[in-house]
């Protein structure tokens, strides 16, 4: 197996682990400021928004273009 292919395989595994950790961190943070009696899909929407926001900040810090129309 070539070095580049192996790098992509390892990078995907690392990304999967990091996404799981980001998920846990976002879950903890959302739980800190959302009330216990939230209704419907409110928790999932807030959690998804935070996950996307964290991902954008990571991409910005790594100078990766995620969406050319998104300017922060």
N, CA, C and O atoms as a MOPAC input file, in Angstrom:
PM7 MOZYME 1SCF
protein

 N      0.84800 1    -1.17300 1     0.00000 1
 C      0.00000 1     0.00000 1     0.00000 1
 C      0.89400 1     1.23700 1     0.00000 1
 O      1.89600 1     1.30200 1     0.71200 1
 N      0.51000 1     2.20400 1    -0.80600 1
 C      1.29600 1     3.41800 1    -0.91300 1
 C      1.18600 1     4.29400 1     0.32700 1
 O      0.21800 1     4.22200 1     1.08400 1
 N      2.20000 1     5.11400 1     0.50800 1
 C      2.25400 1     5.98000 1     1.68600 1
 C      1.09600 1     6.97400 1     1.71600 1
 O      0.55200 1     7.25400 1     2.78400 1
 N      0.71400 1     7.50600 1     0.56100 1
 C     -0.37700 1     8.48400 1     0.52500 1
 C     -1.69700 1     7.81300 1     0.87400 1
 O     -2.49600 1     8.37200 1     1.62500 1
 N     -1.93400 1     6.62100 1     0.33700 1
 C     -3.17100 1     5.90900 1     0.65400 1
 C     -3.22000 1     5.58800 1     2.15100 1
 O     -4.26300 1     5.74900 1     2.78500 1
 N     -2.11700 1     5.14500 1     2.70500 1
 C     -2.05400 1     4.83500 1     4.14300 1
 C     -2.29900 1     6.09400 1     4.96800 1
 O     -2.97900 1     6.04400 1     5.99300 1
 N     -1.75300 1     7.21300 1     4.52900 1
 C     -1.96400 1     8.47900 1     5.22400 1
 C     -3.44900 1     8.82900 1     5.25700 1
 O     -3.95500 1     9.27300 1     6.28700 1
 N     -4.14900 1     8.63500 1     4.14600 1
 C     -5.58200 1     8.93500 1     4.08900 1
 C     -6.38000 1     8.01700 1     5.01000 1
 O     -7.33100 1     8.45900 1     5.65500 1
 N     -6.00600 1     6.76200 1     5.07300 1
 C     -6.70100 1     5.81600 1     5.95500 1
 C     -6.52200 1     6.22000 1     7.41300 1
 O     -7.48800 1     6.25500 1     8.17500 1
 N     -5.29900 1     6.52100 1     7.79500 1
 C     -5.01300 1     6.92400 1     9.17700 1
 C     -5.69200 1     8.25800 1     9.49400 1
 O     -6.24200 1     8.42900 1    10.58200 1
 N     -5.65600 1     9.18700 1     8.56400 1
 C     -6.28300 1    10.49700 1     8.77200 1
 C     -7.78300 1    10.35600 1     8.98900 1
 O     -8.35000 1    11.05100 1     9.83300 1
 N     -8.43600 1     9.46800 1     8.24000 1
 C     -9.86900 1     9.25400 1     8.41400 1
 C    -10.16600 1     8.69800 1     9.80000 1
 O    -11.12800 1     9.11600 1    10.44300 1
 N     -9.34900 1     7.76300 1    10.26100 1
 C     -9.53500 1     7.19800 1    11.60100 1
 C     -9.34500 1     8.25400 1    12.68200 1
 O    -10.10400 1     8.30200 1    13.65000 1
 N     -8.34000 1     9.09200 1    12.51600 1
 C     -8.10900 1    10.18600 1    13.46500 1
 C     -9.29800 1    11.13400 1    13.45600 1
 O     -9.77500 1    11.54300 1    14.51500 1
 N     -9.78300 1    11.48600 1    12.26200 1
 C    -10.93000 1    12.39100 1    12.14700 1
 C    -12.15800 1    11.80300 1    12.83400 1
 O    -12.88700 1    12.51800 1    13.52200 1
 N    -12.39000 1    10.50200 1    12.64900 1
 C    -13.53100 1     9.85500 1    13.30600 1
 C    -13.42700 1     9.97100 1    14.82200 1
 O    -14.41400 1    10.27800 1    15.49100 1
 N    -12.23400 1     9.72800 1    15.36800 1
 C    -12.03900 1     9.83700 1    16.81400 1
 C    -12.24400 1    11.26400 1    17.30300 1
 O    -12.84700 1    11.48700 1    18.35300 1
 N    -11.74100 1    12.22600 1    16.54200 1
 C    -11.86300 1    13.62300 1    16.94600 1
 C    -13.32200 1    14.07500 1    16.87300 1
 O    -13.77600 1    14.82900 1    17.73400 1
 N    -14.05100 1    13.63000 1    15.86900 1
 C    -15.47200 1    13.98900 1    15.75700 1
 C    -16.24500 1    13.44600 1    16.95700 1
 O    -17.13000 1    14.12200 1    17.48100 1
 N    -15.91900 1    12.23600 1    17.39100 1
 C    -16.57200 1    11.67900 1    18.58500 1
 C    -16.28800 1    12.54000 1    19.80900 1
 O    -17.17600 1    12.77000 1    20.63000 1
 N    -15.06400 1    13.01100 1    19.93000 1
 C    -14.71300 1    13.86300 1    21.06500 1
 C    -15.41100 1    15.22000 1    20.97800 1
 O    -15.88800 1    15.73800 1    21.98800 1
 N    -15.47300 1    15.79400 1    19.78400 1
 C    -16.19100 1    17.06300 1    19.60000 1
 C    -17.66100 1    16.86700 1    19.94600 1
 O    -18.26300 1    17.72700 1    20.58900 1
 N    -18.24300 1    15.75300 1    19.53000 1
 C    -19.64100 1    15.44600 1    19.84100 1
 C    -19.85800 1    15.46100 1    21.35300 1
 O    -20.80900 1    16.07200 1    21.84100 1
 N    -18.96600 1    14.77900 1    22.10100 1
 C    -19.10300 1    14.71700 1    23.55800 1
 C    -18.96100 1    16.09900 1    24.18700 1
 O    -19.71800 1    16.45300 1    25.09000 1
 N    -17.99200 1    16.87800 1    23.71100 1
 C    -17.78400 1    18.22100 1    24.25100 1
 C    -18.99500 1    19.12200 1    23.98500 1
 O    -19.43000 1    19.87100 1    24.85900 1
 N    -19.52700 1    19.03500 1    22.76500 1
 C    -20.70600 1    19.83900 1    22.42200 1
 C    -21.90900 1    19.41500 1    23.25900 1
 O    -22.68300 1    20.25700 1    23.71600 1
 N    -22.06000 1    18.11500 1    23.45600 1
 C    -23.16700 1    17.60700 1    24.26900 1
 C    -23.08200 1    18.16500 1    25.69100 1
 O    -24.08600 1    18.58200 1    26.26700 1
 N    -21.87500 1    18.16400 1    26.24300 1
 C    -21.69000 1    18.68400 1    27.58700 1
 C    -21.98700 1    20.18600 1    27.63400 1
 O    -22.68300 1    20.65200 1    28.53600 1
 N    -21.46600 1    20.93600 1    26.67700 1
 C    -21.67500 1    22.38700 1    26.66300 1
 C    -23.14500 1    22.75000 1    26.46200 1
 O    -23.66600 1    23.63700 1    27.13800 1
 N    -23.81400 1    22.06500 1    25.53000 1
 C    -25.23500 1    22.33800 1    25.29000 1
 C    -26.03000 1    22.06300 1    26.56300 1
 O    -26.94300 1    22.81500 1    26.90200 1
 N    -25.68700 1    20.99600 1    27.26100 1
 C    -26.37100 1    20.66400 1    28.50900 1
 C    -26.19000 1    21.72000 1    29.58100 1
 O    -27.00200 1    21.80800 1    30.50100 1
 N    -25.13600 1    22.52500 1    29.48000 1
 C    -24.88200 1    23.56900 1    30.47400 1
 C    -25.81400 1    24.77000 1    30.33100 1
 O    -26.11700 1    25.43300 1    31.32300 1
 N    -26.27300 1    25.06000 1    29.11300 1
 C    -27.05800 1    26.28600 1    28.95100 1
 C    -28.47200 1    26.08500 1    28.42900 1
 O    -29.25000 1    27.03800 1    28.41300 1
 N    -28.83000 1    24.88300 1    28.00300 1
 C    -30.22000 1    24.64000 1    27.60700 1
 C    -31.00400 1    24.15700 1    28.82000 1
 O    -30.49400 1    23.36600 1    29.61400 1
 N    -32.22300 1    24.62100 1    28.96700 1
 C    -33.03100 1    24.16400 1    30.10200 1
 C    -33.37500 1    22.67900 1    29.97700 1
 O    -33.36100 1    22.11900 1    28.88100 1
 N    -33.68000 1    22.05500 1    31.10200 1
 C    -34.01600 1    20.63300 1    31.10800 1
 C    -35.32800 1    20.32800 1    30.39700 1
 O    -35.53600 1    19.20500 1    29.93600 1
 N    -36.20200 1    21.30500 1    30.30500 1
 C    -37.53800 1    21.06800 1    29.73300 1
 C    -37.65600 1    21.52200 1    28.27500 1
 O    -38.71400 1    21.99900 1    27.86300 1
 N    -36.59400 1    21.38100 1    27.49800 1
 C    -36.67400 1    21.77300 1    26.09100 1
 C    -37.63400 1    20.84400 1    25.35100 1
 O    -37.81800 1    19.68600 1    25.72800 1
 N    -38.23200 1    21.37100 1    24.30300 1
 C    -39.26100 1    20.62600 1    23.58400 1
 C    -38.78700 1    20.21300 1    22.20200 1
 O    -37.94800 1    20.86900 1    21.58500 1
 N    -39.34200 1    19.11700 1    21.74200 1
 C    -39.14800 1    18.67100 1    20.36400 1
 C    -37.69700 1    18.48200 1    19.98000 1
 O    -36.92300 1    17.84300 1    20.69200 1
 N    -37.35100 1    19.04200 1    18.86100 1
 C    -36.04100 1    18.84200 1    18.25000 1
 C    -35.04100 1    19.93000 1    18.65000 1
 O    -33.96200 1    20.02500 1    18.06500 1
 N    -35.38900 1    20.73500 1    19.62600 1
 C    -34.57800 1    21.88700 1    20.00600 1
 C    -33.15600 1    21.49100 1    20.41700 1
 O    -32.18800 1    22.14200 1    20.02500 1
 N    -33.03700 1    20.42900 1    21.20300 1
 C    -31.71300 1    19.97500 1    21.65000 1
 C    -30.86600 1    19.54500 1    20.45500 1
 O    -29.70800 1    19.94400 1    20.33100 1
 N    -31.45100 1    18.73000 1    19.57700 1
 C    -30.70400 1    18.23700 1    18.40900 1
 C    -30.27000 1    19.37500 1    17.50300 1
 O    -29.15600 1    19.36600 1    16.98000 1
 N    -31.14700 1    20.35900 1    17.31500 1
 C    -30.80100 1    21.50700 1    16.47000 1
 C    -29.66100 1    22.31700 1    17.08800 1
 O    -28.74000 1    22.73400 1    16.38600 1
 N    -29.72600 1    22.53900 1    18.40300 1
 C    -28.67000 1    23.29000 1    19.07800 1
 C    -27.34600 1    22.53000 1    19.02400 1
 O    -26.29100 1    23.12200 1    18.79500 1
 N    -27.40900 1    21.22300 1    19.23500 1
 C    -26.19900 1    20.39900 1    19.21300 1
 C    -25.58600 1    20.38500 1    17.81100 1
 O    -24.37200 1    20.52600 1    17.66300 1
 N    -26.41400 1    20.21700 1    16.79200 1
 C    -25.92400 1    20.21800 1    15.40800 1
 C    -25.29900 1    21.55400 1    15.04100 1
 O    -24.25800 1    21.60600 1    14.38700 1
 N    -25.94600 1    22.63900 1    15.47000 1
 C    -25.41300 1    23.97200 1    15.19300 1
 C    -24.04200 1    24.14100 1    15.83700 1
 O    -23.11700 1    24.66300 1    15.21500 1
 N    -23.91400 1    23.69200 1    17.10000 1
 C    -22.62900 1    23.83400 1    17.77800 1
 C    -21.56000 1    22.97800 1    17.09900 1
 O    -20.42100 1    23.41900 1    16.94300 1
 N    -21.91700 1    21.76100 1    16.69600 1
 C    -20.95400 1    20.89700 1    15.99600 1
 C    -20.45400 1    21.56200 1    14.71500 1
 O    -19.25400 1    21.56900 1    14.44200 1
 N    -21.37700 1    22.11900 1    13.93200 1
 C    -20.98300 1    22.78100 1    12.68500 1
 C    -20.12100 1    24.00700 1    12.96400 1
 O    -19.15900 1    24.27500 1    12.24500 1
 N    -20.47000 1    24.74600 1    14.00900 1
 C    -19.70600 1    25.94700 1    14.35600 1
 C    -18.29400 1    25.57600 1    14.78900 1
 O    -17.33400 1    26.23100 1    14.38400 1
 N    -18.15500 1    24.54400 1    15.60000 1
 C    -16.82800 1    24.08000 1    16.01100 1
 C    -16.02800 1    23.65100 1    14.78400 1
 O    -14.85200 1    23.99000 1    14.65700 1
 N    -16.66200 1    22.90900 1    13.88400 1
 C    -15.97600 1    22.45400 1    12.67100 1
 C    -15.50500 1    23.63600 1    11.82700 1
 O    -14.40700 1    23.60300 1    11.27300 1
 N    -16.33000 1    24.67800 1    11.72600 1
 C    -15.91900 1    25.87400 1    10.96200 1
 C    -14.71300 1    26.54200 1    11.60700 1
 O    -13.79100 1    26.97600 1    10.91600 1
 N    -14.72200 1    26.62300 1    12.94400 1
 C    -13.59200 1    27.24700 1    13.63800 1
 C    -12.31500 1    26.43500 1    13.44100 1
 O    -11.24000 1    27.00300 1    13.24400 1
 N    -12.42700 1    25.12000 1    13.49300 1
 C    -11.26300 1    24.27200 1    13.24500 1
 C    -10.74700 1    24.48300 1    11.82000 1
 O     -9.54600 1    24.64900 1    11.60600 1
 N    -11.65800 1    24.47600 1    10.85300 1
 C    -11.26500 1    24.68100 1     9.45600 1
 C    -10.60300 1    26.04500 1     9.27300 1
 O     -9.60700 1    26.16200 1     8.55900 1
 N    -11.15500 1    27.07300 1     9.91400 1
 C    -10.56200 1    28.40800 1     9.81200 1
 C     -9.16000 1    28.43400 1    10.40000 1
 O     -8.25900 1    29.04200 1     9.82300 1
 N     -8.96500 1    27.77900 1    11.54400 1
 C     -7.64400 1    27.75800 1    12.17500 1
 C     -6.62700 1    27.00000 1    11.31200 1
 O     -5.43200 1    27.29200 1    11.35000 1
 N     -7.11000 1    26.03100 1    10.54000 1
 C     -6.23100 1    25.27000 1     9.65700 1
 C     -6.15600 1    25.87100 1     8.25900 1
 O     -5.49800 1    25.32700 1     7.37400 1
 N     -6.83900 1    27.00200 1     8.06900 1
 C     -6.87100 1    27.70500 1     6.78700 1
 C     -7.43900 1    26.81200 1     5.68600 1
 O     -6.90200 1    26.75100 1     4.58000 1
 N     -8.53000 1    26.12400 1     6.00700 1
 C     -9.22800 1    25.26400 1     5.06200 1
 C    -10.51400 1    25.96700 1     4.65200 1
 O    -11.27600 1    26.41000 1     5.51200 1
 N    -10.76400 1    26.07400 1     3.36900 1
 C    -11.98700 1    26.69000 1     2.88700 1
 C    -13.11400 1    25.67000 1     2.96800 1
 O    -13.05300 1    24.61400 1     2.33900 1
 N    -14.15100 1    25.99500 1     3.75500 1
 C    -15.27700 1    25.08300 1     3.89700 1
 C    -16.45000 1    25.51200 1     3.02200 1
 O    -17.18300 1    24.67500 1     2.49700 1
 N    -16.61700 1    26.80900 1     2.87300 1
 C    -17.70900 1    27.33300 1     2.06500 1
 C    -17.30500 1    28.73200 1     1.63600 1
 O    -17.15300 1    29.62100 1     2.47300 1
 N    -17.13200 1    28.92800 1     0.35700 1
 C    -16.62200 1    30.22600 1    -0.09700 1
 C    -17.59400 1    31.36800 1     0.17400 1
 O    -17.19700 1    32.53100 1     0.10000 1
 N    -18.85500 1    31.07400 1     0.48600 1
 C    -19.84700 1    32.10000 1     0.77900 1
 C    -19.94400 1    32.39000 1     2.25800 1
 O    -20.64700 1    33.31800 1     2.65800 1
 N    -19.25000 1    31.61300 1     3.08600 1
 C    -19.28700 1    31.80300 1     4.52700 1
 C    -18.10000 1    32.64100 1     4.92800 1
 O    -16.95600 1    32.26600 1     4.67400 1
 N    -18.35800 1    33.76600 1     5.54900 1
 C    -17.28200 1    34.66500 1     5.96500 1
 C    -17.44200 1    34.93500 1     7.44100 1
 O    -18.48200 1    35.42800 1     7.87700 1
 N    -16.42400 1    34.61900 1     8.21200 1
 C    -16.50500 1    34.83000 1     9.65300 1
 C    -15.55400 1    35.89400 1    10.09300 1
 O    -15.48500 1    36.20700 1    11.28200 1

